[in-house]
């Protein structure tokens, strides 16, 4: 159970940050609204990823899927970053 707990905590944190960065870049609102939305959605994403990791049979199986999500969100973040510059 400990490996799944560590994987769930870390992947939840990393994916929530990465996905909320996408939301922060595309949301047409004031900065304070973006921060509030990011905080609320980030927590929900973190809980969802943690629940997903606990539902898998092993930490490795959960990590494989989370790496795919991280690669996709990182690519989108890079595209959004370089398209705004």
Residue pairs with C-beta under 8 A, 6 or more apart in sequence:
3 58
3 59
4 53
4 54
4 56
4 58
4 59
4 62
6 59
7 53
7 59
7 62
7 63
7 66
8 49
8 50
8 53
8 54
8 62
9 50
11 49
11 50
11 53
11 62
11 63
11 66
11 70
12 45
12 46
12 47
12 48
12 49
12 50
12 53
13 46
14 66
14 70
15 45
15 46
15 49
15 66
15 69
15 70
15 73
16 42
16 43
16 45
16 46
16 49
17 42
18 70
18 73
18 74
18 77
19 41
19 42
19 45
19 73
20 38
20 41
20 42
20 45
21 73
21 77
22 73
22 76
22 77
22 80
23 34
23 37
23 38
23 41
24 34
24 38
25 77
25 80
25 81
25 84
26 80
27 33
27 34
27 37
29 37
49 66
52 62
52 65
53 59
53 62
53 66
56 62
56 65
